[in-house]
């Protein structure tokens, strides 16, 4: 039986926390049978996603459609509003050890797909890497010899301990319980406005910042404005960084958690008076230069926390002292064409207090970026 040991980063999610789950809506009909056929085929190159986690490793498992897919027909129209998808979101609980499930809902005005992945299986990049290939495989007019093409060119890499041998001795990491009074808030920002802001910072402060610096600065400042009494004297901004392009043994085909969590702290009082420009410059100056040696040091630090069972440190972030900002705007969220065109709506439905998703979207609104505050408490 095939198996792979989990990585140091994977251990942050061995309790099933922070699953990755999106609601994807299609107005035009899609061929569900094609999706089922493609899913079965991809269960071979993406075998860890369809495997089972236990005792510090992911084990291969024989593919079973009934284990992976559930379907329902709903005799009403789907509407991309919060009340509608709040009722159907997070309704599929992954069985202990299982890593992926696809829920298919047929509405009178279209189809909803809800792929849910245990974060132990991989990060947001891995999630959309797989879904994009599933979409390609599901299209009847896809590439000739597409199976051979995917196997030869796009096949994922699964060696999670390629940089450093690691054997995880499982222990119980406490699960963060989500409050019941969570709400959602949106902020829409045009790319043109951010580009102008980047140019202004370069001219006024002789400093270079990225669009993500400005968006993250907007999040952390708004978080303090919305919840001035929630964070105490300090607020921590956590930014997951994808290391695939910096770590050669990983590369763009790495399927797993190719992440490093970067944290920068701010005095809450200072943020109330600081400008977005000043906060963005500070974020940029704090960002580490990722190299293989530097990342190995990060992994060894995680190993120390794991050995000492420092549970507080073994969390991606602490929602009581700060916020998590994940930028998925460069991932192909709006290019998942299963044969009838790109989706009409892609909505994140994972719940997490003070966690924020930044998406590029022109589907639900006319904006260029949609900052989706997942469950900020007002």
N, C-alpha and C positions, 0 to 999 in steps of 0.2 A: 504494500500500500504506500502510495506517495505521501510525503509529508514535508512541510517546511517549518522550521522554528520561527516564531514571531521575532520582530526586531525590538530594539529598545523603545522606539517611538510607539510601536504597536501596543506596548503594555499600558499606555495611558488610556486605552479603550477596551481593555479586556473585560470590563464589567458591563459592556454593552452601551456605554454612555455616548451621547452625541451621534446617534445614527444619522446618516445622510439620506434625506428623503425629499423628493420634489414631486409636485403635481404638474403633469404635462398634458395640456388639453389640445385636441385636434377637432376642428369644426368639420373637416372633410373626412369621409370614411377611410379607415385604415384596415389592412388585411391582418387580422389577428392570427390566422393560421401561419402566415409568413413569419410573424414575430416568434411564434412558438417553435417553428422549424429552425429559425436562426438562433434562438436561445439554446436549443439542444446542441446545435453545432458548436457554438461558442463556449459551451460548458467544458469542452476539452482544452482549448488554449488558455481559457480563464478558469482552470479547475479550482484554484483556491477560493474563488468567489462562491463556488457551489459546494465547497467542502464544509468541514465541521471543525470548530476550534475546541481543543481540550488539552489540558496539561502542558500548556506552553507552546503548542504547535498547531498548525492547520493541517488536517488530514483530508485526502481525497475521498470523495463519496460518489457512488453511482448516481447519475442524474435521474431525477424523478420530477416530471412535470407537475404532479399534484403537490409536491413539496414546495415548488418554486412559484407556481402561478395560482392566483385565485381570481375569479370572475364574478361579476354581478351586473344585472340590468336594472336601471333606475328609470321609472316611467315619469320623467320630468326633464326640464331643460337644465343644462349646466350653466351656471353664471359664475364668472371669475370675481366673486366678492368674498369677503372674509367669512361671512356666515356659512356660505355654501361649502367651501373647502375645509373650514374648521370642523364641520360635522363629519367629514370623511377622512381628514388627515389624522395621522398617527393612530389609525384604527387597526393596523396590522402589527401585531407584536411578533418580533422574530423569536422563534423557539430557541431556547438556550443552546448555544453552540452554532446555530445556523447564521449565515452571513448575508444572504440576499433573498429578497422576495419581490415579485412583480404583481401588483394588483391592477386589474383591468375593469373599468367601469364603463358600461355603455349607456349613454344618455340619449334622449330623443333628439338632441341637436349636436351630437358628436361623441367622441371617445376620450376618456381620461386614463392615462397611464400613471401609476404611482410606483416607481422603483424605489425600494428601500434597502439600504446597504448598511450593515454593521460597520462602524468606523474602523474596527479592527481589520477588516478586509482591505481597506484603502481609504485614501483621502478624496477630496472633491475632484482632483485631476483624474484619479483612477476611475471614479464614478462616471464621469462624462467620456473618458477614453473608452470605457466599455460600451456605454449607451450609443456613442457615435458609431462604433463598429456594428453594434446590433442593428442600428438604423440602416447602415449600408447593406448588411446581409439580408435585411427584410425587404429591400426594394427589388421588384421583379426586373427592373431595367438597370440594375447595378452592373458593376464591372464584369466583363466576361472572365471566367475562371476566378471569380471573386474569392472562393474558398481558398484556393491555392495562393492567391495574392495576400490575403490576410495572414495565412500561416507563414508565408515566407518573409513578408515585409513588415507587417503590423503586429506580429505575435508579441505578447507582453513578456517582460522579464519578472521572475518571481523570487530570485535569491535575495532575501531580506537581510541577510547577515554577510553580504559580500565584503563590506568594509571591516567588519570585526566580528569574530565568533561571539555568540551570545546564547546562553541557555536560561530561559526564564523559569524560575521556580514559582508557580502560581500562588498567589495569596489574595485575600479578599480586599479589593480597593473599594472604599465606600462610594456609593452612587449618590450624585448630587440630586436631591429632591427638588423638583421645580414647584414654585409657589402656584397657588390656584388663581391669583389675581393678576395674571400676566396679560399685557396688551401689546398691540402692534402699532408701529408708527412708520410712516414713509417720508422720505425726502427725495425730491427729484432734482437732479442737477444736470445741466447741459454741458456737453464736452467743450463747446466753444467757450463757455464761461471759465472752465478750469484751465484751458489753454491760455486764455488771457491772463489769468491769475499767475500761472507759471512764468509768463513773460514779465509781468510786473515785479515779481519777486526777484527775478534775475536782474532787472534794471535797478530796482530800489535797494536791494540788499546784496547784490553780487553773489547770489546763492542759487544753486541748482536744486530743484525739487521735482518729484514725480507727481503724476496725477493721483497715485495712491497715497502719497504723503498728504495732499490737500484733502482728499476724501476722508482719510483716517483722522486728520485734524478736525474736520467738520464733525465727525462722530464723537470724538472725545469731548469737544467743547459743548456740543449739544447735550451729551449725556449729563454733564455737570449742570447745565441750565435746566434740564428736565427734573433732575434728582439732586438738587444742591445739598440735601441733608443725608444722602444715602452712602456716600463714600468716605466720610471723615476728612482728614486733612490731606490725604493722598489718593490719587486715582491711578490705576495701572492700565495702560493700553497694551493689549497683547495682539500681535500680528503673526499669523502663521506664514512662514516663508517656504516656498517650494525650492528644493535644492537640486532638482533633477538636472538643470542646465549647468550647474556648477560642479557636480560630482560625477566624473566620467563613468565610473562603474554602474551608476544608476541610469542616466540618460532619459530620453523622452518616452521610452517604452517601459519604464519601471512601473510595475503595478503593486501598490502598497501605500504606505504612508511615507512619502518622500518629503518630510516636513522638519522644520525647525521653528520653535515658538520663540519669537523675540518680544521682550517686554521693555517698555519705557514708562517711567513713573513721572507724574506731574503733581505739583502742589495744587490742590483744588482751588484755593484762593487765587493763585496766579492765573489759572485758566479762565476765571470769570472776567478778567481784564485783558487777557492776551488776545491778539488777533489770530485769525485762521492762518495768515501768512507766517507769523512768528512760530506758531505751534508746528506747522508743516516743516519749517526749517529745522526745528529741534528734532523732529522725528527723523528727517533725512540724516542729520549728523549722528544720530544714535544707531543707525542701521549697520550691522556688521558686514564685513567682507567675507563671504562664504568661500572657504577653500576646503579641500579634503582633510587636511590636518586640523583645521578649526572645527570642522563638523565631527571629527573623531573625538575631539575634546568634549564637545557637547554630548555625544553618546556616552562617554565615560562618566560625565556628570550625572546623566540619567541612571546609569548603572549604580552609582553611589547611592542615589535616592532610593532606588529599588531595593538594594541590599539593606539599607537602614529603615525601610518601610516608612519613608517620609511622605505620607499620603497627601499632605497639603501641597507639596512640590510636584507630586505626580498627577497634576491636573492641568489641562491646557490653559486654564485661567480660573480666577476666583471671581464669580459674579458679584460677590458682596464688596469687593474692593476695586472692581474695574470692569472693563468690557473687552470683548473679543471682536476683532474686525477681520472678516474673511473676504478677500476680493476675488470674485470668480468671473469678473467681467470679460476676461480673455478666453474663458472656456466656451465650447460650442453649445451653449444653452439653447440658442435659437436656430440651430442647424440640424436638429434631430428629425430628418425627413424619413418617415417609414413608408413612403410610397405615394403620399397624397399632399406633399408639401410640408414646409416647416411648421412647427407648432404655433397655435394662436395664443397660448399663454404658458409660461413656465414659472411656477411659484414655489419657493422654498417653504416647507411646512414643518421642518424640524423645530422643536421648541427648545429654547435655551435663554435663560434670563440674561439680559444685557449682552446678547450675541447679535452681531450685525452682519448681514450679507450685502455685498455690493455687486450689483448685476448690471450688465449692459442690456438694455431692452428697448424695443420700439413696438412691443406687441400689445401691452395693456395700456400704455401711455405713449405720448409722443416725445418723451424725454430720451436722453442718451444714456443716462445712468439712473438707476433706481437704488437708493440706499434703503434697504429693508431692515428696520430695527425689529429683530425677532424678540418680542416679548420684553421690551423695556417697561419697567413699572413706573407709571406716572405719579 
